[in-house]
């Protein structure tokens, strides 16, 4: 898709600022954020006192390393409002996580926070290609999840027409997509793949029934192979974006449709670090490590050095699109999502990469972990394509052997492969469930 510079950069003053200007802004806002947190959040005051650091000690950007980390456990220990810098009556909005693994992570926004967040989303949305001429269909869930509301207000700021269909009800999704002429789809990549599958089953044709141009996909890890399949199936330009509730929601970073080579970080409003998750020491530029983020704009809920647990690499090389901000690679996995199978570290995205590079597979798969005696066993269940399903048993056997060989080559681990019929694995209308761990039930 051809785009002009004016179309794909929302805020040139900061998205194209030189590195020295960005660093100066970051230091000023870091000092303000640290002082604000120390004065207004008792939990941070206690953490900083224990670490022997005071706001006046932050004289350079490197001094951020003297500050204590913030983790998801800090949110749980302070549930619901213990980390907030303002009383509940000053909040305009409260969001939270689902709380499926413990107490929900609660976040909130003042009026100023919501305005800043909307601007962050406007940058990301514009970078992805969406303009005021687009009709944007939001298939993220509305409610306590930050994604739906965040993208909604960002799209309105850009001037796009918003179709807030929310998640689920695939029949309605496709009805609106075709009847309203939606040109942008906002969802998880796994749900986009499912919509593509359902559109094909209903005989909906690209260009005639479906007029999508842009896809803004986030909230779960996905691979370049998955991107390719979605783009082909839906006829759109698919971009990745990144954020999480603790950081303010989506808006931390997003790809530009012009290049699609890393997600541009809003560096005037965030400081990033990439650390070795074991030693806590910085890794070299371009090397994969755990992403640590300090937002510089949050009035209701200031956060210092949040451990995202997400693994990525970052480059500060300028992008051909014209932006000068640092770019992060697609998240390869989470430190707490890593599977250890017979001493080998395995991330679901590594397996997805192999599956998406192999003809005859669909984007729907499940990793099933069991225990055979004292040894763990990993089996990959993957749906085959409709065309392959109708072929001979020998063709299926050949595919099964090929996948097992490629997975062994990629991971150094023998993995069982189970081919399943099309449309038999459970579909998700939100984040895809990729792992079924049966060891806990054994």
C-alpha positions as CSV (number, residue, x, y, z in Angstrom):
1,X,0.0,0.0,0.0
2,X,1.5,3.3,-1.1
3,X,1.5,5.9,1.7
4,X,2.8,9.5,1.8
5,X,4.9,10.8,4.7
6,X,2.0,13.1,5.8
7,X,-0.4,10.2,6.0
8,X,1.7,7.8,8.1
9,X,3.3,10.0,10.7
10,X,0.9,11.5,13.3
11,X,3.3,13.6,15.4
12,X,6.5,14.4,13.5
13,X,7.8,16.5,16.4
14,X,8.4,13.4,18.5
15,X,8.2,10.5,16.1
16,X,11.0,12.1,14.1
17,X,13.0,13.8,16.8
18,X,16.7,13.4,17.0
19,X,18.1,11.0,19.7
20,X,19.5,13.8,21.8
21,X,16.1,15.5,22.0
22,X,14.5,12.3,22.9
23,X,17.0,11.6,25.7
24,X,16.6,15.1,27.2
25,X,12.8,14.7,27.3
26,X,13.1,11.2,28.8
27,X,15.4,12.4,31.6
28,X,13.2,15.4,32.5
29,X,10.1,13.2,32.6
30,X,11.9,10.4,34.5
31,X,12.9,12.8,37.2
32,X,9.4,14.1,37.5
33,X,7.9,10.6,37.5
34,X,10.3,9.4,40.2
35,X,9.7,12.4,42.4
36,X,5.9,12.1,41.9
37,X,5.9,8.4,42.7
38,X,8.0,8.8,45.8
39,X,5.8,11.6,47.1
40,X,2.4,10.1,46.4
41,X,2.7,6.3,46.4
42,X,3.7,4.8,49.8
43,X,4.6,1.5,48.2
44,X,7.2,3.2,46.0
45,X,8.5,5.3,48.8
46,X,9.1,2.1,50.8
47,X,10.8,0.4,47.9
48,X,13.1,3.3,47.1
49,X,14.0,3.7,50.8
50,X,14.9,0.0,51.0
51,X,17.0,0.4,47.9
52,X,18.7,3.5,49.3
53,X,17.7,5.7,46.5
54,X,16.0,9.1,46.5
55,X,14.5,11.2,43.7
56,X,17.4,13.6,43.8
57,X,19.8,10.7,43.0
58,X,18.3,10.4,39.4
59,X,20.7,12.7,37.5
60,X,21.2,10.7,34.3
61,X,19.2,8.2,32.3
62,X,21.6,5.5,33.5
63,X,20.5,6.1,37.0
64,X,17.2,4.4,36.3
65,X,19.0,1.1,37.1
66,X,19.2,2.1,40.7
67,X,15.4,2.1,41.0
68,X,13.6,-1.0,42.1
69,X,11.6,-3.2,39.7
70,X,7.8,-3.3,39.7
71,X,6.2,-6.7,39.1
72,X,2.7,-8.1,38.7
73,X,2.9,-9.3,42.3
74,X,3.2,-5.7,43.4
75,X,-0.2,-5.1,41.9
76,X,-1.6,-8.1,43.6
77,X,-0.1,-7.2,46.9
78,X,-1.5,-3.6,46.6
79,X,-5.0,-4.7,45.3
80,X,-7.0,-2.8,44.3
81,X,-5.7,0.8,44.6
82,X,-2.5,0.6,46.6
83,X,-0.2,1.7,43.8
84,X,-2.4,4.6,42.7
85,X,-1.2,8.2,43.2
86,X,-4.7,9.7,43.2
87,X,-7.8,8.8,45.1
88,X,-10.5,6.8,43.4
89,X,-12.8,9.8,43.0
90,X,-10.2,11.4,40.6
91,X,-10.3,8.5,38.2
92,X,-12.4,8.7,35.1
93,X,-11.9,5.0,34.1
94,X,-10.8,1.8,35.8
95,X,-9.7,-1.3,33.9
96,X,-8.4,-4.7,35.1
97,X,-7.0,-8.0,34.0
98,X,-9.2,-11.1,34.1
99,X,-7.6,-12.3,37.3
100,X,-7.6,-16.0,36.1
101,X,-4.2,-16.6,37.9
102,X,-4.8,-14.6,41.0
103,X,-6.2,-11.2,42.0
104,X,-6.9,-8.9,39.0
105,X,-4.3,-6.3,38.0
106,X,-6.2,-3.0,38.4
107,X,-5.3,0.1,36.4
108,X,-6.9,3.5,36.2
109,X,-6.8,6.8,34.3
110,X,-7.4,10.4,35.1
111,X,-8.7,12.8,32.4
112,X,-5.2,13.8,31.5
113,X,-4.2,10.1,31.3
114,X,-7.0,9.3,28.9
115,X,-6.1,12.2,26.6
116,X,-2.4,11.2,26.5
117,X,-3.4,7.5,25.9
118,X,-5.6,8.6,23.0
119,X,-2.7,10.5,21.4
120,X,-0.5,7.4,21.8
121,X,-3.0,5.3,20.0
122,X,-3.5,7.9,17.3
123,X,0.3,7.6,16.5
124,X,0.1,3.8,16.4
125,X,-3.0,3.7,14.3
126,X,-1.7,6.3,11.8
127,X,1.6,4.3,11.5
128,X,-0.4,1.2,10.7
129,X,-2.0,3.0,7.7
130,X,-5.4,4.0,9.0
131,X,-6.7,7.5,8.1
132,X,-9.9,9.5,8.4
133,X,-11.1,7.8,5.2
134,X,-11.3,4.3,6.8
135,X,-14.1,2.4,8.4
136,X,-12.5,0.5,11.4
137,X,-14.1,-2.6,12.8
138,X,-13.0,-3.3,16.4
139,X,-13.3,-7.0,17.2
140,X,-11.5,-6.7,20.6
141,X,-13.7,-7.2,23.6
142,X,-15.0,-4.1,25.3
143,X,-15.1,-4.1,29.1
144,X,-12.3,-4.4,31.6
145,X,-9.8,-5.3,28.9
146,X,-8.0,-2.1,27.8
147,X,-7.6,-3.0,24.1
148,X,-11.2,-2.3,22.8
149,X,-11.6,1.1,24.5
150,X,-8.0,2.2,23.8
151,X,-8.2,1.6,20.0
152,X,-11.7,3.0,19.9
153,X,-10.7,6.4,21.1
154,X,-7.5,6.4,19.2
155,X,-9.4,5.7,16.0
156,X,-11.9,8.5,16.7
157,X,-8.9,10.9,17.3
158,X,-7.6,10.0,13.9
159,X,-11.0,10.6,12.4
160,X,-11.8,7.0,11.3
161,X,-15.4,5.7,11.4
162,X,-15.5,3.2,14.2
163,X,-17.6,0.0,14.2
164,X,-17.5,-1.1,17.8
165,X,-18.7,-4.7,17.2
166,X,-16.6,-6.1,20.1
167,X,-15.5,-9.7,20.2
168,X,-17.5,-12.8,19.4
169,X,-20.6,-13.5,17.2
170,X,-18.7,-14.2,14.0
171,X,-21.9,-14.1,11.9
172,X,-22.4,-10.5,13.0
173,X,-18.7,-9.7,12.5
174,X,-18.9,-10.8,8.8
175,X,-22.2,-9.2,8.2
176,X,-20.9,-5.8,9.4
177,X,-17.6,-6.3,7.6
178,X,-19.4,-6.8,4.3
179,X,-22.4,-4.5,4.6
180,X,-20.5,-1.6,6.1
181,X,-17.5,-2.0,3.9
182,X,-15.0,-2.1,6.8
183,X,-11.5,-1.2,5.6
184,X,-9.6,-1.9,8.9
185,X,-9.8,-4.8,11.3
186,X,-8.7,-4.6,14.9
187,X,-8.4,-7.9,16.7
188,X,-6.0,-10.6,17.9
189,X,-4.2,-12.3,15.1
190,X,-5.7,-15.7,16.0
191,X,-9.2,-14.3,15.7
192,X,-8.4,-12.6,12.4
193,X,-7.3,-16.0,11.1
194,X,-10.6,-17.5,12.3
195,X,-12.6,-14.7,10.6
196,X,-10.6,-15.4,7.4
197,X,-11.5,-19.1,7.6
198,X,-15.2,-18.4,8.2
199,X,-15.3,-15.8,5.4
200,X,-13.9,-18.5,3.0
201,X,-16.4,-21.1,4.2
202,X,-19.2,-18.6,3.4
203,X,-17.9,-17.9,-0.1
204,X,-17.1,-14.2,0.6
205,X,-14.8,-12.8,-2.0
206,X,-12.0,-10.3,-1.6
207,X,-12.7,-7.0,-3.3
208,X,-16.3,-7.9,-3.8
209,X,-17.6,-8.7,-0.4
210,X,-14.6,-7.9,1.8
211,X,-12.8,-4.6,1.4
212,X,-10.2,-4.7,4.2
213,X,-7.0,-2.7,3.7
214,X,-5.5,-2.6,7.2
215,X,-5.2,-5.1,10.0
216,X,-4.0,-3.9,13.5
217,X,-3.3,-7.1,15.5
218,X,-2.0,-7.5,19.0
219,X,-2.6,-8.9,22.5
220,X,-0.8,-12.2,21.8
221,X,2.5,-13.3,20.2
222,X,2.4,-14.3,16.5
223,X,4.9,-15.0,13.8
224,X,5.8,-13.7,10.4
225,X,4.3,-16.8,8.8
226,X,1.0,-16.1,10.5
227,X,1.1,-12.5,9.2
228,X,1.6,-13.8,5.7
229,X,-1.4,-16.1,5.9
230,X,-3.7,-13.5,7.3
231,X,-2.6,-10.9,4.7
232,X,-3.3,-13.4,1.9
233,X,-6.6,-14.6,3.3
234,X,-8.1,-11.2,4.0
235,X,-6.3,-9.0,1.4
236,X,-5.0,-6.5,3.9
237,X,-1.7,-5.1,5.3
238,X,-1.2,-6.6,8.8
239,X,0.8,-4.8,11.4
240,X,1.8,-5.8,14.9
241,X,1.4,-3.6,18.0
242,X,2.3,-4.0,21.6
243,X,1.2,-2.8,25.0
244,X,-0.3,-4.1,28.3
245,X,-2.6,-2.8,31.0
246,X,0.2,-2.0,33.4
247,X,1.9,0.3,30.9
248,X,-1.4,2.1,30.1
249,X,-2.8,-0.4,27.6
250,X,-1.9,-0.6,23.8
251,X,0.2,2.3,22.5
252,X,3.7,1.5,23.7
253,X,4.8,0.5,20.2
254,X,3.4,-0.4,16.8
255,X,4.7,-1.2,13.3
256,X,4.6,1.2,10.4
257,X,2.8,-0.2,7.4
258,X,5.4,1.4,5.2
259,X,8.2,-0.9,6.4
260,X,7.0,-3.5,8.9
261,X,10.4,-3.9,10.4
262,X,10.0,-3.6,14.2
263,X,7.5,-1.7,16.3
264,X,8.2,1.9,16.9
265,X,8.3,2.9,20.6
266,X,6.8,6.1,21.8
267,X,10.1,7.1,23.4
268,X,9.1,10.6,24.6
269,X,6.6,8.9,26.9
270,X,8.3,5.6,27.8
271,X,11.8,4.5,28.8
272,X,12.7,1.0,27.7
273,X,15.4,-1.4,29.0
274,X,16.2,-4.9,27.7
275,X,17.8,-7.0,30.4
276,X,19.1,-10.5,30.8
277,X,16.1,-12.1,32.7
278,X,18.4,-14.1,35.0
279,X,21.3,-11.6,35.8
280,X,19.2,-8.4,35.4
281,X,22.1,-6.9,33.4
282,X,21.5,-4.9,30.1
283,X,22.0,-6.9,26.9
284,X,23.6,-5.5,23.8
285,X,21.4,-3.6,21.2
286,X,19.7,-6.2,19.0
287,X,20.1,-9.0,21.5
288,X,17.0,-10.7,22.9
289,X,16.2,-10.1,26.6
290,X,13.3,-9.2,28.9
291,X,11.6,-5.9,28.2
292,X,11.5,-3.5,31.2
293,X,9.4,-0.3,30.8
294,X,9.0,2.9,32.7
295,X,6.0,5.0,31.5
296,X,6.6,8.8,31.8
297,X,3.1,10.0,31.5
298,X,0.8,8.2,34.0
299,X,-0.9,10.5,36.5
300,X,-3.2,8.0,38.2
301,X,-0.8,5.0,38.3
302,X,2.9,5.9,37.9
303,X,5.0,2.8,37.3
304,X,8.7,2.4,37.7
305,X,10.7,-0.3,35.8
306,X,7.9,-2.7,35.1
307,X,9.0,-6.3,34.4
308,X,6.9,-7.2,31.4
309,X,8.3,-10.8,31.2
310,X,8.2,-10.4,27.4
311,X,11.3,-11.3,25.4
312,X,12.3,-9.0,22.6
313,X,15.2,-7.1,21.0
314,X,15.5,-3.4,20.3
315,X,17.3,-1.3,17.7
316,X,17.8,2.5,17.6
317,X,18.7,2.6,13.9
318,X,16.4,5.0,12.1
319,X,13.6,3.5,10.1
320,X,13.2,4.2,6.3
321,X,9.7,5.4,7.1
322,X,11.2,8.6,8.6
323,X,10.8,7.8,12.3
324,X,13.8,8.0,14.5
325,X,12.4,6.2,17.5
326,X,13.7,2.9,18.7
327,X,12.0,-0.2,17.3
328,X,11.3,-3.5,19.1
329,X,11.1,-6.9,17.4
330,X,8.0,-9.0,17.6
331,X,7.8,-10.6,21.1
332,X,9.2,-14.1,20.8
333,X,7.7,-15.3,24.0
334,X,7.4,-14.7,27.7
335,X,9.8,-15.7,30.4
336,X,6.9,-17.3,32.3
337,X,5.4,-18.9,29.1
338,X,8.6,-20.8,28.3
339,X,8.1,-24.6,28.3
340,X,10.9,-26.7,29.5
341,X,10.7,-30.2,27.9
342,X,13.4,-32.6,28.8
343,X,15.7,-29.8,29.6
344,X,15.1,-27.9,26.3
345,X,13.6,-24.4,26.4
346,X,10.6,-24.2,24.0
347,X,8.4,-21.2,23.1
348,X,5.1,-21.6,21.3
349,X,6.1,-19.1,18.7
350,X,9.1,-21.3,17.7
351,X,6.6,-24.1,16.8
352,X,4.2,-21.7,15.1
353,X,7.1,-20.5,12.9
354,X,7.7,-24.1,11.7
355,X,4.0,-24.8,11.2
356,X,3.4,-21.6,9.2
357,X,6.3,-22.3,6.9
358,X,4.9,-25.8,6.0
359,X,2.3,-26.1,3.3
360,X,-0.8,-28.0,4.2
361,X,-1.2,-26.7,7.8
362,X,-3.7,-24.2,9.1
363,X,-3.1,-21.4,11.6
364,X,-4.8,-23.4,14.4
365,X,-2.7,-25.6,16.6
366,X,-2.4,-26.8,20.2
367,X,0.6,-27.8,22.3
368,X,-0.3,-30.8,24.5
369,X,2.1,-31.6,27.4
370,X,1.9,-34.9,29.2
371,X,4.2,-36.8,31.5
372,X,5.5,-40.3,30.7
373,X,6.9,-41.7,33.9
374,X,9.4,-39.0,34.9
375,X,9.8,-37.5,31.5
376,X,7.7,-34.7,29.9
377,X,6.3,-35.2,26.4
378,X,5.2,-32.5,24.0
379,X,2.7,-33.3,21.2
380,X,1.7,-30.7,18.6
381,X,-1.8,-30.9,17.4
382,X,-2.3,-29.0,14.1
383,X,-5.2,-28.7,11.8
384,X,-4.6,-29.6,8.2
385,X,-6.0,-27.6,5.3
386,X,-9.2,-28.7,3.6
387,X,-7.3,-29.5,0.4
388,X,-4.9,-31.8,2.2
389,X,-7.7,-33.5,4.2
390,X,-9.1,-34.8,1.0
391,X,-5.8,-36.4,-0.2
392,X,-4.5,-39.8,0.4
393,X,-3.3,-41.3,3.7
394,X,0.2,-41.4,2.4
395,X,0.1,-37.6,1.9
396,X,-0.9,-37.1,5.5
397,X,1.8,-39.4,6.7
398,X,4.4,-37.5,4.7
399,X,3.3,-34.2,6.2
400,X,3.4,-35.6,9.7
401,X,6.9,-36.9,9.2
402,X,8.0,-33.6,7.6
403,X,6.7,-31.5,10.5
404,X,8.3,-33.8,13.1
405,X,11.6,-33.5,11.2
406,X,11.4,-29.7,10.9
407,X,10.5,-29.3,14.6
408,X,13.4,-31.5,15.7
409,X,15.7,-29.5,13.5
410,X,14.4,-26.2,15.0
411,X,14.3,-27.2,18.6
412,X,16.7,-30.1,19.0
413,X,13.9,-32.1,20.5
414,X,11.8,-35.0,19.3
415,X,8.1,-33.9,19.2
416,X,5.1,-35.9,18.4
417,X,2.8,-34.5,15.7
418,X,-0.9,-35.2,15.5
419,X,-2.8,-34.0,12.4
420,X,-6.4,-33.2,13.1
421,X,-9.3,-32.5,10.8
422,X,-10.1,-28.9,9.8
423,X,-12.1,-26.9,12.3
424,X,-11.8,-29.3,15.1
425,X,-9.6,-27.4,17.5
426,X,-11.4,-24.9,19.8
427,X,-11.4,-21.3,18.5
428,X,-10.9,-18.3,20.7
429,X,-12.6,-14.9,20.3
430,X,-9.9,-13.3,22.4
431,X,-6.4,-14.5,23.1
432,X,-5.7,-17.9,21.7
433,X,-5.1,-20.8,24.0
434,X,-2.0,-22.5,22.6
435,X,-0.9,-24.8,25.5
436,X,-2.8,-27.6,27.2
437,X,-0.7,-28.8,30.1
438,X,-2.0,-32.2,31.3
439,X,0.7,-32.7,33.8
440,X,-1.2,-30.9,36.5
441,X,-4.0,-33.4,36.2
442,X,-1.7,-36.5,36.4
